[in-house]
Amino acid sequence: MNNILLITPPFTQLNTPYPATAYLKGFLNTKNIPSFQMDLGIEVILELFSKEGLTGIFGYAEANQREFSDNSQRIFSLQHEYIKTINSVIAFLQGQNPTLARQICLDGFLPEASRFSQLEDMDWAFGTMGMQDKAKHLATLYLEDLSDFIVECVDENFGFSRYAERLGRSANSFDELYDYLQTEPTYIDQITLKIITERIRQVNPKLVCFSVPFPGNLYSGFRCAKHIKENFPEIKVAMGGGFPNTELRELKDIRVFEFFDFITLDDGELPVELLYNTICNSGQPEFKRTFLLEDNQVVYKSNTLRHDYKQSDVGTPDYTDLLLDKYISVIEIANPMHSLWSDGRWNKLTMAHGCYWGKCTFCDISLDYIKIYEPIAAKTLVDRMEELIIQTKHNGFHFVDEAAPPALMREVALEILRRNLTVTWWTNIRFEKSFTADLCVLLKASGCIAVSGGLEVASDRLLALIKKGVTVEQVAKVTRNFTEAGIMVHAYLMYGYPTQTVQETVDSLEMVRQLFEVGVLQSGFWHQFAMTAHSPVGMFPEEFGVIPDINDITFANNDIQFQDKTGIDHDKFSFGLKKSLFNYMHGICFDYPLQDWFDFKIPRTTIKPDFIADCLEKETNFNIKPNSKIVWIGGKPIVDIFTKSKKGNSWEMMKMTFHDKREVFEITVEKDKGDWLQSMIGKISVTNDKKMTFSEVKSDYETSGLEDFEMFWYSKPLTSLRYVAWATV
């Protein structure tokens, strides 16, 4: 019997499970506590998007819809085509039927409704990406058409990655959500509750833990908890996850506990273990960061003396029980970074708990999940990667860090290369100067394919106010280093930050235009600034020139409505910023005046047209730190000895030929120096446990009786190998 059932309620991602329950199950394994986990969202989606599911949907719509829009009428009229093709399309998106791609790409196979009006950009997006990606995009549009039909005709709250999100967004009062929960379950709810009932009867748990990461999971979590209370009153129900961690820290409404017995905050390992001990082992009631109801009052208890577990002790995430071969890869939009989110199965891991920077003023740096920084040893991380590869049969990894630490990324890359692993990975970073060209080459060699980072507002004044710790020039150089190494770069962009002027918004857009024009950014996304309760801006609004709306908090509290003292309407910039970015990502319209993106008057930019290009002017770095590690990531050379003669003198030379994966590099050096270099290649190989420093390499050279180390090391032949066969990290 599994005493604990871990559930992610609908909906998060279609292509990969949200990792919270896998993290918890991995920890519970270390305590020999039996548990079962399920991603309720993917199970509902698979039942809904099937022949039987669509037959039910169209039948329900016909029985209950008085009048269809033109788009829904078209979909309804084509229902037999949708029912005929749905199982094959889902199988294709699950990777089980790749040959269907050719048929999907042919006109007339998939029924088409309004979403297919987006197809003007197919040649740009998929001309070089291949038929499989094109077919995934078409199949995604097909599913989105069906989603539009469901929203209009069956359940207005439906969404592939969220459900009834509006009910969870900063609901300072529980009233609206509570009232909605008193209504009859929707059609989607009925499918959800049927699945959860079957699973509870199968697992027979004593404790059900819902992990609610986002507002779009909240309603369904409450609906499921209500169902359990009504039908399985002997089961205790708890909620944790990202939403309560950020939004429910000021919870006061006792009605919440009609649905849940416990709500835990922050790291879930110890709180869940204590709940298990209290419920399943009849132990002395002991709690860690837990809300519960006592004497008809909401109380917050943290009465244990035990400390949270170190990250090295929480175990490897365990994806057992999840339907890993049933997830659906989709390509929604032609944004290369967004496709990573929705396409393919990724094992989720964390390099470090919290954020090593922890200063950004828009971020929730007061909360433990960011405030408490604790990195994991590189060897432990790569051990976990190997365990997950065996467990899941997938070697793709998404490190879900707030910002992965550069030093730890370096050690992880070295460990991956030392073990000769073939993995693919990507993560979120800060654009800081530690990401040198050499480090980026090393990361690429280890399997890193992409990074995302916050440029935020491309203005040095505002970056300083945000306490981002970077400048626009620094961001340009770091993105150049990643791009030249072959790693895709996505930038998070922000507008509407407190005190931001119209001129700064225009200048920020010009900076972004130039970054795309010179080719150091491949992807980006504009976000409008949102003030959160646990960020420095939210906690000290007067310091940032904003006036917050004050509400009585009895339920959720995160996003805060506010007025900027500048009085600027930042909303009006949204369309122009996003439209311009869409074109820049296509590699076009760089010569358009910025004014053309807006239907209102904007000032001219004050940024020089070659500002970013000037930032990227570089010189060879001859200042390697003595303790920098020198790592050989290339292969062994083919050696040819020959004699060189000049004016009656002759001496032996060595031609060394290096074969890169795509190119051939040849260098010619004196034989004695070539002999030393061959020997050194073996010593500094990335597969060696011990790494040599620059000073140790220099000492070895001089001990061998050779002279002028710097002249040799920085000579044209050796410099030509840099970034290809060796790196200084």
Solvent accessible surface area in square Angstrom, and as a share of the most:
residue,aa,sasa,rsa
1,M,133,0.59
2,N,42,0.22
3,N,20,0.10
4,I,0,0.00
5,L,0,0.00
6,L,1,0.00
7,I,0,0.00
8,T,3,0.02
9,P,0,0.00
10,P,1,0.01
11,F,2,0.01
12,T,9,0.05
13,Q,40,0.18
14,L,18,0.09
15,N,2,0.01
16,T,0,0.00
17,P,1,0.01
18,Y,57,0.22
19,P,12,0.08
20,A,28,0.22
21,T,2,0.01
22,A,0,0.00
23,Y,57,0.22
24,L,24,0.12
25,K,15,0.06
26,G,2,0.02
27,F,0,0.00
28,L,0,0.00
29,N,68,0.35
30,T,66,0.39
31,K,76,0.32
32,N,137,0.70
33,I,11,0.05
34,P,52,0.33
35,S,7,0.04
36,F,30,0.13
37,Q,0,0.00
38,M,1,0.01
39,D,7,0.04
40,L,0,0.00
41,G,3,0.03
42,I,4,0.02
43,E,22,0.10
44,V,0,0.00
45,I,1,0.01
46,L,36,0.18
47,E,62,0.28
48,L,0,0.00
49,F,3,0.01
50,S,20,0.13
51,K,87,0.37
52,E,132,0.59
53,G,10,0.09
54,L,1,0.00
55,T,75,0.43
56,G,27,0.26
57,I,2,0.01
58,F,3,0.01
59,G,38,0.37
60,Y,73,0.28
61,A,0,0.00
62,E,115,0.52
63,A,86,0.67
64,N,88,0.45
65,Q,51,0.23
66,R,243,0.89
67,E,141,0.63
68,F,40,0.16
69,S,49,0.32
70,D,131,0.68
71,N,41,0.21
72,S,1,0.01
73,Q,83,0.37
74,R,121,0.44
75,I,0,0.00
76,F,31,0.13
77,S,73,0.47
78,L,45,0.22
79,Q,34,0.15
80,H,139,0.62
81,E,71,0.32
82,Y,0,0.00
83,I,32,0.16
84,K,137,0.58
85,T,5,0.03
86,I,0,0.00
87,N,67,0.34
88,S,44,0.28
89,V,0,0.00
90,I,13,0.07
91,A,23,0.18
92,F,5,0.02
93,L,3,0.02
94,Q,31,0.14
95,G,59,0.57
96,Q,96,0.43
97,N,47,0.24
98,P,70,0.44
99,T,110,0.64
100,L,17,0.08
101,A,1,0.01
102,R,168,0.61
103,Q,85,0.38
104,I,4,0.02
105,C,27,0.16
106,L,117,0.58
107,D,143,0.74
108,G,75,0.72
109,F,38,0.16
110,L,12,0.06
111,P,10,0.06
112,E,63,0.28
113,A,12,0.09
114,S,57,0.37
115,R,76,0.28
116,F,15,0.06
117,S,81,0.52
118,Q,78,0.35
119,L,53,0.26
120,E,143,0.64
121,D,48,0.25
122,M,19,0.08
123,D,122,0.63
124,W,96,0.34
125,A,8,0.06
126,F,10,0.04
127,G,59,0.57
128,T,137,0.80
129,M,93,0.42
130,G,37,0.35
131,M,83,0.37
132,Q,80,0.36
133,D,30,0.15
134,K,67,0.28
135,A,0,0.00
136,K,38,0.16
137,H,13,0.06
138,L,14,0.07
139,A,0,0.00
140,T,4,0.02
141,L,0,0.00
142,Y,0,0.00
143,L,3,0.02
144,E,24,0.11
145,D,0,0.00
146,L,2,0.01
147,S,10,0.07
148,D,39,0.20
149,F,0,0.00
150,I,1,0.00
151,V,54,0.31
152,E,73,0.33
153,C,9,0.05
154,V,18,0.11
155,D,6,0.03
156,E,119,0.53
157,N,13,0.06
158,F,11,0.05
159,G,13,0.13
160,F,34,0.14
161,S,46,0.30
162,R,113,0.41
163,Y,3,0.01
164,A,2,0.02
165,E,36,0.16
166,R,122,0.45
167,L,4,0.02
168,G,0,0.00
169,R,131,0.48
170,S,29,0.19
171,A,20,0.15
172,N,28,0.14
173,S,51,0.33
174,F,0,0.00
175,D,72,0.37
176,E,102,0.46
177,L,1,0.01
178,Y,40,0.15
179,D,86,0.44
180,Y,47,0.18
181,L,0,0.00
182,Q,93,0.41
183,T,68,0.40
184,E,148,0.66
185,P,40,0.25
186,T,27,0.16
187,Y,42,0.16
188,I,1,0.00
189,D,2,0.01
190,Q,103,0.46
191,I,19,0.10
192,T,5,0.03
193,L,18,0.09
194,K,94,0.40
195,I,12,0.06
196,I,0,0.00
197,T,19,0.11
198,E,98,0.44
199,R,42,0.16
200,I,4,0.02
201,R,175,0.64
202,Q,119,0.53
203,V,7,0.04
204,N,91,0.47
205,P,5,0.03
206,K,86,0.36
207,L,0,0.00
208,V,0,0.00
209,C,9,0.05
210,F,2,0.01
211,S,9,0.06
212,V,0,0.00
213,P,8,0.05
214,F,91,0.38
215,P,22,0.14
216,G,1,0.01
217,N,0,0.00
218,L,0,0.00
219,Y,0,0.00
220,S,2,0.02
221,G,0,0.00
222,F,0,0.00
223,R,8,0.03
224,C,0,0.00
225,A,0,0.00
226,K,41,0.17
227,H,32,0.14
228,I,0,0.00
229,K,48,0.21
230,E,111,0.50
231,N,78,0.40
232,F,25,0.10
233,P,96,0.60
234,E,125,0.56
235,I,4,0.02
236,K,82,0.35
237,V,0,0.00
238,A,3,0.02
239,M,2,0.01
240,G,14,0.13
241,G,20,0.19
242,G,31,0.29
243,F,2,0.01
244,P,0,0.00
245,N,18,0.09
246,T,20,0.12
247,E,9,0.04
248,L,0,0.00
249,R,64,0.23
250,E,67,0.30
251,L,7,0.03
252,K,116,0.49
253,D,21,0.11
254,I,65,0.33
255,R,63,0.23
256,V,0,0.00
257,F,22,0.09
258,E,92,0.41
259,F,4,0.02
260,F,0,0.00
261,D,31,0.16
262,F,18,0.07
263,I,0,0.00
264,T,6,0.04
265,L,4,0.02
266,D,11,0.06
267,D,38,0.20
268,G,19,0.18
269,E,23,0.11
270,L,1,0.00
271,P,1,0.00
272,V,8,0.05
273,E,14,0.06
274,L,2,0.01
275,L,0,0.00
276,Y,23,0.09
277,N,46,0.23
278,T,27,0.15
279,I,39,0.20
280,C,20,0.12
281,N,88,0.45
282,S,100,0.64
283,G,31,0.30
284,Q,155,0.69
285,P,71,0.44
286,E,55,0.25
287,F,10,0.04
288,K,27,0.11
289,R,25,0.09
290,T,0,0.00
291,F,13,0.05
292,L,17,0.08
293,L,64,0.32
294,E,66,0.29
295,D,140,0.72
296,N,96,0.49
297,Q,113,0.50
298,V,30,0.17
299,V,43,0.25
300,Y,106,0.40
301,K,55,0.23
302,S,55,0.35
303,N,80,0.41
304,T,13,0.08
305,L,169,0.84
306,R,90,0.33
307,H,159,0.71
308,D,53,0.27
309,Y,42,0.16
310,K,126,0.53
311,Q,23,0.10
312,S,68,0.44
313,D,79,0.41
314,V,15,0.09
315,G,17,0.17
316,T,24,0.14
317,P,7,0.04
318,D,17,0.09
319,Y,2,0.01
320,T,70,0.41
321,D,42,0.22
322,L,16,0.08
323,L,67,0.33
324,L,31,0.15
325,D,94,0.49
326,K,76,0.32
327,Y,9,0.03
328,I,0,0.00
329,S,16,0.10
330,V,4,0.02
331,I,4,0.02
332,E,80,0.36
333,I,86,0.44
334,A,30,0.23
335,N,5,0.03
336,P,46,0.29
337,M,1,0.00
338,H,47,0.21
339,S,19,0.12
340,L,22,0.11
341,W,99,0.35
342,S,15,0.10
343,D,28,0.15
344,G,25,0.24
345,R,26,0.09
346,W,22,0.08
347,N,0,0.00
348,K,6,0.02
349,L,4,0.02
350,T,27,0.16
351,M,0,0.00
352,A,2,0.01
353,H,22,0.10
354,G,6,0.06
355,C,21,0.13
356,Y,60,0.23
357,W,62,0.22
358,G,27,0.26
359,K,102,0.43
360,C,14,0.08
361,T,3,0.02
362,F,45,0.19
363,C,33,0.20
364,D,12,0.06
365,I,34,0.17
366,S,37,0.24
367,L,8,0.04
368,D,32,0.17
369,Y,69,0.26
370,I,2,0.01
371,K,119,0.50
372,I,85,0.43
373,Y,81,0.31
374,E,38,0.17
375,P,67,0.42
376,I,7,0.04
377,A,65,0.50
378,A,15,0.11
379,K,118,0.50
380,T,38,0.22
381,L,1,0.00
382,V,0,0.00
383,D,64,0.33
384,R,16,0.06
385,M,0,0.00
386,E,57,0.25
387,E,85,0.38
388,L,0,0.00
389,I,43,0.22
390,I,133,0.67
391,Q,65,0.29
392,T,8,0.05
393,K,164,0.70
394,H,62,0.28
395,N,61,0.31
396,G,9,0.08
397,F,0,0.00
398,H,8,0.04
399,F,0,0.00
400,V,52,0.30
401,D,9,0.04
402,E,67,0.30
403,A,6,0.04
404,A,0,0.00
405,P,9,0.05
406,P,10,0.06
407,A,61,0.47
408,L,20,0.10
409,M,0,0.00
410,R,59,0.21
411,E,53,0.24
412,V,0,0.00
413,A,0,0.00
414,L,8,0.04
415,E,13,0.06
416,I,0,0.00
417,L,30,0.15
418,R,67,0.24
419,R,55,0.20
420,N,129,0.66
421,L,39,0.19
422,T,114,0.66
423,V,8,0.05
424,T,44,0.26
425,W,0,0.00
426,W,2,0.01
427,T,1,0.00
428,N,38,0.19
429,I,2,0.01
430,R,12,0.04
431,F,1,0.00
432,E,26,0.12
433,K,162,0.69
434,S,50,0.32
435,F,1,0.00
436,T,62,0.36
437,A,26,0.20
438,D,5,0.02
439,L,10,0.05
440,C,0,0.00
441,V,22,0.13
442,L,0,0.00
443,L,0,0.00
444,K,82,0.35
445,A,44,0.34
446,S,4,0.02
447,G,16,0.15
448,C,0,0.00
449,I,60,0.30
450,A,0,0.00
451,V,0,0.00
452,S,5,0.03
453,G,0,0.00
454,G,6,0.06
455,L,0,0.00
456,E,11,0.05
457,V,0,0.00
458,A,1,0.01
459,S,15,0.10
460,D,72,0.38
461,R,117,0.43
462,L,0,0.00
463,L,1,0.01
464,A,72,0.56
465,L,54,0.27
466,I,0,0.00
467,K,117,0.50
468,K,14,0.06
469,G,43,0.41
470,V,10,0.06
471,T,62,0.36
472,V,0,0.00
473,E,74,0.33
474,Q,37,0.16
475,V,1,0.01
476,A,0,0.00
477,K,73,0.31
478,V,3,0.02
479,T,0,0.00
480,R,24,0.09
481,N,17,0.09
482,F,0,0.00
483,T,39,0.22
484,E,112,0.50
485,A,15,0.12
486,G,47,0.45
487,I,2,0.01
488,M,40,0.18
489,V,0,0.00
490,H,2,0.01
491,A,0,0.00
492,Y,60,0.23
493,L,1,0.00
494,M,16,0.07
495,Y,5,0.02
496,G,4,0.04
497,Y,0,0.00
498,P,0,0.00
499,T,41,0.24
500,Q,0,0.00
501,T,57,0.33
502,V,43,0.24
503,Q,54,0.24
504,E,26,0.12
505,T,2,0.01
506,V,1,0.01
507,D,16,0.08
508,S,1,0.00
509,L,1,0.00
510,E,7,0.03
511,M,12,0.05
512,V,0,0.00
513,R,24,0.09
514,Q,3,0.01
515,L,0,0.00
516,F,13,0.05
517,E,83,0.37
518,V,61,0.35
519,G,35,0.33
520,V,6,0.04
521,L,6,0.03
522,Q,53,0.24
523,S,0,0.00
524,G,0,0.00
525,F,71,0.30
526,W,2,0.01
527,H,79,0.35
528,Q,77,0.34
529,F,13,0.05
530,A,56,0.44
531,M,2,0.01
532,T,20,0.11
533,A,14,0.11
534,H,21,0.09
535,S,0,0.00
536,P,17,0.11
537,V,0,0.00
538,G,12,0.11
539,M,80,0.36
540,F,93,0.39
541,P,18,0.12
542,E,114,0.51
543,E,122,0.55
544,F,17,0.07
545,G,16,0.15
546,V,3,0.02
547,I,88,0.45
548,P,32,0.20
549,D,67,0.35
550,I,150,0.76
551,N,84,0.43
552,D,118,0.61
553,I,23,0.12
554,T,39,0.22
555,F,0,0.00
556,A,0,0.00
557,N,19,0.10
558,N,20,0.10
559,D,46,0.24
560,I,32,0.16
561,Q,125,0.56
562,F,53,0.22
563,Q,118,0.52
564,D,19,0.10
565,K,129,0.55
566,T,59,0.34
567,G,67,0.64
568,I,43,0.22
569,D,79,0.41
570,H,15,0.07
571,D,90,0.47
572,K,95,0.40
573,F,1,0.00
574,S,28,0.18
575,F,148,0.62
576,G,3,0.02
577,L,0,0.00
578,K,85,0.36
579,K,96,0.41
580,S,0,0.00
581,L,6,0.03
582,F,89,0.37
583,N,22,0.11
584,Y,4,0.01
585,M,34,0.15
586,H,25,0.11
587,G,46,0.44
588,I,85,0.43
589,C,23,0.14
590,F,38,0.16
591,D,125,0.65
592,Y,100,0.38
593,P,81,0.51
594,L,18,0.09
595,Q,59,0.26
596,D,88,0.46
597,W,15,0.05
598,F,20,0.08
599,D,144,0.74
600,F,46,0.19
601,K,175,0.74
602,I,8,0.04
603,P,52,0.33
604,R,220,0.80
605,T,46,0.27
606,T,96,0.56
607,I,35,0.18
608,K,142,0.60
609,P,106,0.67
610,D,69,0.36
611,F,60,0.25
612,I,0,0.00
613,A,43,0.33
614,D,82,0.42
615,C,12,0.07
616,L,29,0.14
617,E,135,0.61
618,K,124,0.53
619,E,162,0.73
620,T,70,0.41
621,N,78,0.40
622,F,113,0.47
623,N,124,0.64
624,I,19,0.10
625,K,141,0.60
626,P,89,0.56
627,N,112,0.57
628,S,19,0.12
629,K,53,0.22
630,I,0,0.00
631,V,0,0.00
632,W,7,0.02
633,I,37,0.19
634,G,31,0.30
635,G,45,0.43
636,K,180,0.76
637,P,21,0.13
638,I,110,0.56
639,V,51,0.29
640,D,70,0.36
641,I,72,0.37
642,F,78,0.33
643,T,88,0.51
644,K,89,0.38
645,S,83,0.54
646,K,122,0.52
647,K,187,0.79
648,G,85,0.82
649,N,94,0.48
650,S,71,0.46
651,W,97,0.34
652,E,90,0.40
653,M,16,0.07
654,M,2,0.01
655,K,67,0.28
656,M,0,0.00
657,T,17,0.10
658,F,9,0.04
659,H,111,0.50
660,D,60,0.31
661,K,198,0.84
662,R,220,0.80
663,E,95,0.43
664,V,84,0.48
665,F,44,0.18
666,E,104,0.46
667,I,8,0.04
668,T,58,0.34
669,V,7,0.04
670,E,74,0.33
671,K,60,0.25
672,D,77,0.40
673,K,41,0.17
674,G,0,0.00
675,D,59,0.31
676,W,14,0.05
677,L,6,0.03
678,Q,70,0.31
679,S,59,0.38
680,M,1,0.00
681,I,9,0.04
682,G,45,0.43
683,K,86,0.36
684,I,4,0.02
685,S,25,0.16
686,V,13,0.07
687,T,76,0.44
688,N,48,0.25
689,D,106,0.55
690,K,140,0.60
691,K,27,0.11
692,M,29,0.13
693,T,30,0.18
694,F,17,0.07
695,S,51,0.33
696,E,68,0.31
697,V,0,0.00
698,K,62,0.26
699,S,59,0.38
700,D,32,0.17
701,Y,0,0.00
702,E,86,0.39
703,T,116,0.67
704,S,63,0.41
705,G,62,0.60
706,L,21,0.11
707,E,130,0.58
708,D,90,0.47
709,F,3,0.01
710,E,76,0.34
711,M,145,0.65
712,F,10,0.04
713,W,7,0.02
714,Y,41,0.16
715,S,30,0.20
716,K,176,0.75
717,P,40,0.25
718,L,2,0.01
719,T,51,0.30
720,S,55,0.35
721,L,1,0.00
722,R,26,0.09
723,Y,92,0.35
724,V,46,0.26
725,A,4,0.03
726,W,8,0.03
727,A,0,0.00
728,T,15,0.09
729,V,22,0.13
